[in-house]
């Protein structure tokens, strides 16, 4: 890959162009090396077997399951004083934000 600096005939311009060319070639070489390693790792087997080592079966992955009880159970009791009505999900207006901020109470400083 070559990089040409337009209108540069000075030694500094040629040296800069040469340095840039070297930098780009090094970057491409490193990128190509990493791509080759990725390709090799994808195709290579993850474990190397020695003559003494027996192949080990991979552990089965644990599956998450949901089981339903045949008999209903009461796990706890709900507090009847808690308001469970749906809340409004519309954004808060600027005026409502000012009102909410003005109604805040701060704990006393110790």
Secondary structure, DSSP 8 states (H G I E B T S, - for coil): -----TT--SHHHHHHHHHHHHHHHHHHHHHHHHHHHHHHHHHS-S----SS-----------------SS--------TTS--S----S---HHHHHHHHHT-------
